[in-house]
Amino acid sequence: MFSRIVTAAAAALLLSVSAQATPLQATGGIFNGSGYGSSYTGAGGTTPLYNRALGQVEDGGNGAFDAFGFYNSGTTGLTQTRQVELLSGNVFRFFDSFTNNTSQVINTTLNFFGNLGSDGDELIHYNQGGLIVSCEDDWTSQCGNDPVLALVSGNNGLGIATITPDRYNVSFTVSIAPGAVLSLLNFAFLSSDEDGPTANDVDLALSTGLDLLDAPRLEGLTDAQLATLANFSLQHVPEPSSMLLMLTALAALGWRTRRKS
């Protein structure tokens, strides 16, 4: 009798473990002009051979994207550079800088575009304040196989984001002075089990998106880059080197004060 109980308990434990969700791990899929990887740094625009946008994400994991994350209009007269990365935790980050090399002010609307992998319709779970959380509609008002997406376009109202079946657009109406640089930061977070999203993935996408609005992932970006950022209001945190200099100066000031006393 005891052995039967032990066997049954072990079987129940194994069933419980096997039923636990295995989180999706996003794949890079960032186009670099000739292949795909987990990052891209360089010019914006497209390559003639492939006619694909540099730095765009293809797939991303479980068909999340078809071709996501590039500027498809408004860049005339501007030089664009990109830093696109798959950060830890399934977060794609797009940091784009636009330089006005002309002698005239450029007034334009830059449009950040994404072709989603749903190939149909999107269920919108949240849409306000620079954050859209959506998933593929399986035509029964449930999430389909594609991951739940948290799409973040900024926290100060500059970016106007819209989402339609299979398309994501963010318009940034800006004015760039001669010689000036303006930068825009966008995020896309993927949340899913390997076999498809659950209700918990919707909750995770919402909480992660809200966190990115409040505290955007800035690791690897310099103070010079952040000084040109237009679509996020940041509480400035000094780089480690700047922080070290500041602490050294404070320590020296404290030592001099103690000597005088």
Residue, then its C-alpha position, 0 to 999 in steps of 0.5 A: m500500500f505504501s509503495r503505491i502511495v509513493t508511486a502515485a505521488a511521484a507520478a503526480l510530481l512528474l506530471s506537475v513538473s512537465a506541465q510547467a510552462t517553458p518560457l520562450q527565448a527570443t531569437g536575434g533575427i536582426f538584419n545586418g545587411s548580409g545575415y542575422g544576429s543579436s545586434y546591429t550598429g551602423a547606418g539606417g536605410t536598406t541594402p540594395l541586394y536584399n531591399r531590407a531595412l538594416g537593423q530590422v528584426e525578422d521573426g524574433g521567436n515563434g513568428a513574432f515579427d515579419a519585418f519589425g523595427f525600422y523607419n519607413s518615412g520622414t528621413t529625407g535630408l537626415t543621416q540615420t545611425r542605428q543601435v539595435e540589440l536583443l537585450s536580456g529578458n526578450v527585450f529588443r531595443f532600437f536606438d536611432s539617431f538622426t543628424n541634420n547635415t543641411s543648413q536649414v531646419i528640417n521639420t518632419t514626421l519620422n515613422f517607426f514601423g513594424n510588420l507583425g507576425s499575426d497575418g490577421d488581427e491583433l487583440i489589444h490588451y492595453n493602449q495608453g501612455g506610450l505602451i501597447v500590449s497586444c497578441e495575435d487574435d486566434w479568431t475566438s478572442q484569445c491569443g494565438n500562437d505568436p508571442v504577446l508583445a509589449l511595444v514601447s514608444g516613449n513616456n513623454g507623449l512625442g510618439i503617437a502609436t497605432i496598431t492595426p491588423d498586422r501593422y504597428n506604426v509610431s509617428f514622431t513629429v520633430s524639428i531638427a536644427p542645422g547640425a543637430v542630432l535627435s535620437l528616438l528609443n523604442f522597445a519590443f518585449l516578447s512574452s510566451d511559453e514555447d508552445g504559445p502564450t498564456a494569460n500569465d504572458v499577457d500580465l507579464a507583457l503589461s508589467t514589463g512594458l510599464d517598467l520600460l516606460d518608467a525605467p527604460r533599459l539604457e545599458g550600453l548607451t552613452d551620456a552623449q547618446l542619451a543627451t539627444l534622446a527626444n521621446f523619453s524623459l529620463q532621471h539622469v544617472p551618470e555613467p560609472s566613470s562619471m560616478l567614480l570621478m564624482l565620488t573621488a571629488l567628494a572624498a577629496l573634499g571630505w579629507r580637506t574638510r577634516r584636515k581644516s577641522 
